[in-house]
Amino acid sequence: MRTGREYLAIPGPSVIPERVLAAMHQGSPDIYAPEIEALAASLQADLKRVAGTKHDAAIYIANGHGTWEAALCNIFSPGDHGLFLANRHFGLGWAGMAERLGVKAEVLDFGRSGAIDVARVSEVLKADQAHKIKAVLAVHVDTASSAKNDIPALRKAIDAAGHPALLAIDCIASLGCDEFRMDDFGVDVMVAACQKGLMTPPGMGFVFFGPKAAAMRESAKCVTHYWDWKPRADPQEFWQYWDGTAPTHHLFGLRAALDMIFEEGLPQVWARHARLARAYWAALDAWSAGGPLKMNVAKPSERSHAVTAVSAGPGSEGLRAWLTANTGVTLGIGLGMAPANDPARDQFFRIGHMGHVNAQMVLGVIGAIETGLTALQIPHGKGALEAAAGILAG
Ligand SMILES: Cc1ncc(COP(=O)(O)O)c(C=O)c1O
């Protein structure tokens, strides 16, 4: 049953549209040709449109980790304090990286099954009378737990505490999937990468920054030549966009991906992700009613529209492998839910529903999971496909 078009339904890298692949399928261009310069300028402008910012954007030849380091370097000096709000895996990772740079990373850990508790953040900020905390850093969506945070609420909490800290947000798993408007949400720094909602092969990362962050960069001692966002955001010469050779084929691919997003309309892209996510949740609710499967995040308002983390319980360890081998659908591994060498690790999986995804793909995955649950005799409630179809039917 496997032979046919396979579907990698993992939470990034996401499905690459044919149009993006086709745009990349060409020989090397002259990197100093005027068309390449124009392409770079168009991408920078359109990335800002997707991010919802009028301020600055720096493009890096890097994955998400690269953008983490870029953001940290441009705002911090060794010994500075940063308040990291973690919904586990990725929030903790960003904090760990900051410590390696000599930043004093204070971590508030909100566990792995829900959003940040903004009231706790308020308390910490109010207690910081000396304003030692330079920045508050959080993920919009933690791809491991699939928890989503309320970013405008965080901004409000910082302002209500009368605290001058900068707000830096990781939108690596949410940009182009979940509604995010950087300037309206009061975000000072935002990091993202191209391989999820932006539907382009991994290898490009973006850091967006507002005026307050730009001012911090002037005194930040962690900033290095390569990670400096200033020349990238406002290059005096073309090569400074990338600090060297342009990532030409990524630029071609990203241009096609952004064209697709604007042709559909950004609000429509967000609405599609929201509807498809609700279809998965309806199916999962149906399965949960008669078995051990359950979504990691209980509250719908705290769930990502781009990824859903699931715990499938003892006896489900073979499900992912069965689906790949027998249906051509590959789900994402559970991340950060059990130690790497613990067999319980395989009781978790994640469904990626980010980027180039439509209703038939979602229904196909739900049907495939239903088939796997049946074949492996994993107890589950009935009616998942009907429940999902009901959501998609409107
Ligand atoms: C929320 C989040 N932050 C950071 C990263 C790290 O990005 P990368 O794997 O591209 O380095 C990821 C990767 O999945 C992510 O989902």
The ligand as a Gaussian input file, in Angstrom:
#p B3LYP/6-31G(d) Opt

LIG

0 1
 C       10.312000      26.600000      17.681000
 C       11.645000      26.178000      17.130000
 N       12.728000      26.881000      17.479000
 C       13.947000      26.536000      17.018000
 C       14.123000      25.469000      16.173000
 C       15.477000      25.140000      15.674000
 O       15.509000      25.284000      14.286000
 P       16.543000      24.461000      13.390000
 O       16.255000      23.013000      13.606000
 O       16.220000      24.929000      12.000000
 O       17.894000      24.851000      13.818000
 C       13.015000      24.725000      15.785000
 C       13.168000      23.549000      14.899000
 O       12.277000      22.771000      14.694000
 C       11.748000      25.095000      16.275000
 O       10.665000      24.412000      15.912000

